[in-house]
Amino acid sequence: MINNENQVIEIMPTLLVGDSSFDAGSIPFCTLCIELDDRHIRFCIVRDEKMELIWVEDYSFDRILEASDVFEKLKKIFSAHTRWSGQSWKNVRISFNSAAFSLIPDLIFDPASVTDYLSFALGTAIPAGEKVLYHEVPLVHAQNVFSVPQAWHEWMINHFGTSNITFYHLTGPLIIGALVSHAEYEELRIVSVYFEKDNFFLVVSESKQLLFCNRFRFSTVQELAYIILFTLNQLELLPEEIKVIGYGDVTAGSETFAELSRFFPNLQIGKGPTTLKYSGQCADVPGHKYFGLFNTYLLSS
């Protein structure tokens, strides 16, 4: 694990790898990507000139945290990087992983109605203290509407105020990664499954076109398999005729993978985006696990 003199570690990372050539002088030429949810705080650094991944940090927690607890940990982690956490990055791209999102086609999208779109998707009013945002999802011709805690948004704007800051919902990077994977795997139809501890994102695409995207909770592997099978049935797709690619918290040796292989014979573990280059120190980072984080860079590149 790297422990540069510019970092006083108060919260221990579960993963910290980086290129020793990176220093404060590199910051204006790099993009910082951050991924946040109630179990993880992750970030990576990409050197823009070569589109090279040079740094990855992951802070994972063994229980679901309240938004206020995530916020406090976030501030502590970045305050520990005393020499470079608040410097002028070329870009800062932040993705939020939550159930509060809705994809709205460009043809009917009205910026004045974003709160209504999200309220309808959630089936309830937007909680107090939440800020509704939206971003374009390239290739899909849709806007992704989502909400983030107002306090988080304000702190990030102030902390990275001199940088070019963009906010996303995690489904944006996952969708772009899934669509690009058609060229990488030379497949007509692909089911991309991004696994979490008790949730998963399901993205179904055909000929680089998005057919379906949603986030589901599950308690057993059998329930997870049923949801995927039911979705494919509704789309009139046969599981034996479609490539299923796993990302996130899954491995080829896991019980989840073994059980799902019974239903999906063309199941395999994915890889990190091949559009990026990887420094020697980052070459062994499991790209499928950080598929959403890494594609946060590619969403606007």
C-alpha positions as CSV (number, residue, x, y, z in Angstrom):
1,M,0.0,0.0,0.0
2,I,1.3,3.5,-0.9
3,N,1.5,6.0,2.0
4,N,2.9,9.2,0.5
5,E,4.0,12.0,2.9
6,N,1.1,14.1,1.7
7,Q,-1.4,11.6,3.2
8,V,-2.2,11.2,6.9
9,I,-4.4,8.1,6.9
10,E,-7.3,8.3,9.4
11,I,-9.7,6.0,7.5
12,M,-7.9,2.9,6.1
13,P,-8.5,2.1,2.4
14,T,-9.3,-1.4,1.3
15,L,-7.3,-0.7,-1.9
16,L,-4.7,2.0,-2.6
17,V,-2.5,1.8,-5.6
18,G,-0.9,4.5,-7.6
19,D,1.9,5.7,-9.9
20,S,4.8,7.1,-7.9
21,S,5.3,9.7,-10.7
22,F,2.0,11.4,-9.8
23,D,2.4,14.6,-7.8
24,A,0.7,18.0,-7.2
25,G,2.2,19.3,-10.4
26,S,0.3,16.6,-12.4
27,I,-3.1,17.7,-11.1
28,P,-4.0,20.3,-13.8
29,F,-3.5,17.6,-16.4
30,C,-5.6,14.9,-14.7
31,T,-9.2,14.0,-14.2
32,L,-10.4,12.9,-10.7
33,C,-13.3,10.5,-10.7
34,I,-15.3,9.8,-7.5
35,E,-18.0,7.2,-6.9
36,L,-20.2,7.4,-3.8
37,D,-22.9,5.2,-2.2
38,D,-23.8,4.0,1.3
39,R,-21.2,1.3,1.3
40,H,-18.2,2.7,-0.6
41,I,-16.2,5.8,-1.3
42,R,-14.0,5.2,-4.4
43,F,-11.9,7.4,-6.6
44,C,-9.4,7.1,-9.4
45,I,-7.2,9.5,-11.3
46,V,-6.7,9.5,-15.1
47,R,-3.9,11.3,-16.9
48,D,-5.8,12.9,-19.7
49,E,-3.1,13.2,-22.3
50,K,-2.7,9.4,-22.6
51,M,-6.1,8.5,-21.1
52,E,-4.0,6.5,-18.6
53,L,-5.4,5.3,-15.2
54,I,-2.7,6.1,-12.6
55,W,-4.4,5.9,-9.2
56,V,-7.2,4.0,-7.5
57,E,-8.5,4.2,-3.9
58,D,-11.4,2.3,-2.4
59,Y,-12.9,2.8,1.0
60,S,-15.5,0.0,1.6
61,F,-17.6,-0.3,4.7
62,D,-19.0,-3.5,6.2
63,R,-22.5,-2.0,6.8
64,I,-24.8,0.4,5.2
65,L,-24.1,4.0,6.3
66,E,-26.4,6.9,6.8
67,A,-25.8,9.8,4.3
68,S,-24.4,11.9,7.1
69,D,-21.8,9.3,8.0
70,V,-20.7,8.9,4.4
71,F,-20.4,12.7,4.2
72,E,-18.1,12.8,7.2
73,K,-15.9,10.0,6.0
74,L,-15.7,11.7,2.6
75,K,-14.5,14.9,4.1
76,K,-11.9,13.1,6.3
77,I,-10.6,11.1,3.3
78,F,-10.0,14.2,1.2
79,S,-8.7,16.3,4.0
80,A,-6.0,13.6,4.5
81,H,-4.7,14.3,1.0
82,T,-3.4,17.6,2.2
83,R,-1.3,18.6,-0.8
84,W,-3.6,17.8,-3.7
85,S,-7.2,17.0,-2.7
86,G,-8.5,20.5,-3.3
87,Q,-6.2,21.6,-6.1
88,S,-7.3,22.6,-9.6
89,W,-8.0,19.4,-11.4
90,K,-8.6,19.5,-15.1
91,N,-11.9,17.7,-14.4
92,V,-13.7,16.3,-11.4
93,R,-16.4,13.7,-12.3
94,I,-18.6,12.4,-9.5
95,S,-21.1,9.5,-9.8
96,F,-23.7,8.7,-7.2
97,N,-25.0,5.2,-6.7
98,S,-28.6,5.2,-5.5
99,A,-32.1,4.0,-6.3
100,A,-33.3,7.6,-7.0
101,F,-32.9,8.0,-10.8
102,S,-35.0,8.1,-13.9
103,L,-34.1,8.0,-17.6
104,I,-36.1,10.5,-19.6
105,P,-36.0,10.5,-23.5
106,D,-34.7,13.8,-25.0
107,L,-37.9,14.1,-27.1
108,I,-40.0,14.7,-24.0
109,F,-37.5,16.0,-21.5
110,D,-38.3,19.3,-19.9
111,P,-35.7,20.7,-17.4
112,A,-38.4,22.4,-15.5
113,S,-40.0,19.1,-14.7
114,V,-37.0,17.2,-13.3
115,T,-38.5,17.0,-9.8
116,D,-41.8,15.6,-11.1
117,Y,-39.9,13.0,-13.2
118,L,-38.0,11.8,-10.1
119,S,-41.0,11.9,-7.8
120,F,-43.0,9.8,-10.2
121,A,-40.2,7.2,-10.5
122,L,-39.9,7.0,-6.7
123,G,-43.6,7.0,-6.0
124,T,-43.1,9.7,-3.4
125,A,-42.0,13.3,-2.9
126,I,-38.3,14.1,-3.0
127,P,-37.0,14.2,0.6
128,A,-36.1,17.5,2.1
129,G,-32.4,18.3,1.8
130,E,-32.0,16.5,-1.6
131,K,-31.0,18.3,-4.8
132,V,-32.3,17.1,-8.1
133,L,-29.7,17.0,-10.9
134,Y,-29.6,15.5,-14.4
135,H,-27.1,14.7,-17.1
136,E,-27.1,13.5,-20.7
137,V,-26.4,9.8,-21.4
138,P,-24.5,9.7,-24.8
139,L,-25.7,7.3,-27.5
140,V,-29.0,6.8,-25.6
141,H,-30.7,10.2,-26.4
142,A,-31.9,10.5,-22.9
143,Q,-31.4,12.5,-19.7
144,N,-30.7,10.8,-16.4
145,V,-32.5,12.5,-13.6
146,F,-31.3,11.8,-10.0
147,S,-30.9,13.4,-6.6
148,V,-28.0,13.9,-4.2
149,P,-27.9,15.3,-0.7
150,Q,-27.7,19.1,-0.9
151,A,-24.9,19.2,1.7
152,W,-22.7,16.8,-0.4
153,H,-23.3,18.9,-3.6
154,E,-22.4,22.2,-1.9
155,W,-19.3,20.8,-0.3
156,M,-18.0,19.4,-3.6
157,I,-18.7,22.6,-5.4
158,N,-16.7,24.5,-2.8
159,H,-13.9,22.0,-2.4
160,F,-13.3,21.6,-6.1
161,G,-14.5,25.1,-7.1
162,T,-11.7,25.9,-9.6
163,S,-12.1,22.5,-11.4
164,N,-14.5,21.6,-14.1
165,I,-17.0,19.6,-12.1
166,T,-19.7,17.2,-13.4
167,F,-22.2,15.1,-11.5
168,Y,-23.6,11.8,-12.7
169,H,-25.8,8.9,-11.6
170,L,-23.9,5.6,-11.7
171,T,-26.2,4.2,-14.3
172,G,-24.7,6.6,-16.8
173,P,-21.2,5.1,-16.7
174,L,-22.7,1.6,-16.6
175,I,-24.8,2.2,-19.7
176,I,-21.9,3.6,-21.7
177,G,-19.7,0.8,-20.6
178,A,-22.3,-1.8,-21.6
179,L,-22.9,-0.2,-25.1
180,V,-19.1,0.1,-25.8
181,S,-18.7,-3.6,-24.8
182,H,-20.6,-4.7,-28.0
183,A,-17.5,-3.8,-30.0
184,E,-15.1,-5.4,-27.5
185,Y,-17.0,-8.7,-27.3
186,E,-18.4,-8.7,-30.9
187,E,-21.8,-9.6,-29.6
188,L,-25.2,-8.5,-30.9
189,R,-27.1,-8.7,-27.6
190,I,-25.5,-8.3,-24.1
191,V,-26.9,-8.4,-20.6
192,S,-24.6,-6.5,-18.3
193,V,-25.1,-7.2,-14.5
194,Y,-23.3,-4.9,-12.0
195,F,-23.4,-6.8,-8.7
196,E,-23.5,-5.2,-5.2
197,K,-24.0,-6.8,-1.8
198,D,-27.8,-6.8,-1.9
199,N,-28.6,-4.8,-5.1
200,F,-27.7,-5.1,-8.7
201,F,-28.0,-3.0,-11.9
202,L,-29.3,-4.7,-15.0
203,V,-28.5,-3.3,-18.4
204,V,-29.7,-5.0,-21.5
205,S,-28.5,-3.8,-24.9
206,E,-28.7,-4.8,-28.5
207,S,-26.6,-3.5,-31.4
208,K,-25.3,-0.8,-29.2
209,Q,-28.8,0.3,-28.4
210,L,-30.2,0.4,-24.8
211,L,-33.2,-1.9,-24.3
212,F,-33.5,-1.8,-20.5
213,C,-31.8,-0.4,-17.4
214,N,-32.9,-0.7,-13.8
215,R,-31.6,-1.3,-10.2
216,F,-33.1,-4.2,-8.1
217,R,-32.8,-5.4,-4.6
218,F,-32.4,-9.1,-4.0
219,S,-31.9,-11.4,-1.0
220,T,-30.9,-14.7,-2.6
221,V,-29.1,-15.7,-5.8
222,Q,-32.2,-17.5,-6.9
223,E,-34.2,-14.3,-6.6
224,L,-31.5,-12.5,-8.6
225,A,-31.7,-15.1,-11.4
226,Y,-35.5,-14.9,-11.5
227,I,-35.4,-11.1,-12.0
228,I,-33.0,-11.4,-14.9
229,L,-34.9,-14.3,-16.5
230,F,-38.2,-12.4,-16.1
231,T,-36.7,-9.3,-17.7
232,L,-35.4,-11.3,-20.6
233,N,-38.7,-13.0,-21.1
234,Q,-40.5,-9.6,-21.2
235,L,-38.0,-8.5,-23.9
236,E,-38.5,-11.8,-25.8
237,L,-34.9,-12.8,-25.4
238,L,-33.7,-16.4,-24.6
239,P,-31.0,-16.7,-21.9
240,E,-29.0,-19.3,-23.9
241,E,-28.8,-17.0,-26.9
242,I,-27.4,-13.9,-25.1
243,K,-24.0,-13.0,-23.6
244,V,-24.3,-12.2,-19.9
245,I,-21.3,-10.2,-18.4
246,G,-20.8,-9.8,-14.7
247,Y,-19.2,-6.7,-13.1
248,G,-18.9,-5.3,-9.6
249,D,-18.7,-7.6,-6.5
250,V,-18.5,-11.0,-8.2
251,T,-15.8,-13.4,-9.2
252,A,-15.7,-16.5,-11.4
253,G,-15.1,-18.6,-8.3
254,S,-18.0,-17.2,-6.3
255,E,-21.2,-19.0,-5.3
256,T,-23.2,-16.4,-7.1
257,F,-21.4,-17.0,-10.4
258,A,-21.7,-20.8,-10.1
259,E,-25.5,-20.5,-9.4
260,L,-26.2,-18.1,-12.3
261,S,-24.2,-20.3,-14.7
262,R,-27.0,-22.8,-14.4
263,F,-29.4,-20.4,-16.0
264,F,-27.1,-18.4,-18.2
265,P,-24.6,-20.7,-20.1
266,N,-22.9,-17.6,-21.7
267,L,-22.0,-16.0,-18.4
268,Q,-18.6,-14.5,-17.9
269,I,-16.8,-12.0,-15.8
270,G,-16.2,-8.7,-17.5
271,K,-13.1,-6.5,-17.6
272,G,-12.2,-2.9,-17.2
273,P,-12.8,-0.5,-20.2
274,T,-10.3,-1.2,-22.9
275,T,-10.4,2.5,-24.0
276,L,-8.3,3.4,-21.0
277,K,-4.6,2.6,-20.6
278,Y,-3.4,1.4,-17.3
279,S,-0.1,2.3,-15.6
280,G,2.0,-0.6,-14.3
281,Q,0.9,-0.1,-10.7
282,C,-2.8,-0.2,-11.8
283,A,-2.6,-3.0,-14.3
284,D,-3.6,-5.7,-11.7
285,V,-6.6,-3.8,-10.3
286,P,-9.7,-5.9,-11.1
287,G,-11.3,-3.8,-13.8
288,H,-14.7,-5.5,-13.6
289,K,-15.0,-4.6,-10.0
290,Y,-14.5,-0.9,-10.7
291,F,-16.3,-0.9,-14.0
292,G,-18.6,2.0,-13.0
293,L,-15.9,4.1,-11.5
294,F,-13.6,3.8,-14.6
295,N,-16.4,4.4,-17.0
296,T,-17.2,7.6,-15.2
297,Y,-14.2,9.0,-16.9
298,L,-15.3,7.8,-20.3
299,L,-18.8,9.2,-20.0
300,S,-17.6,12.6,-21.0
301,S,-14.4,11.8,-22.9
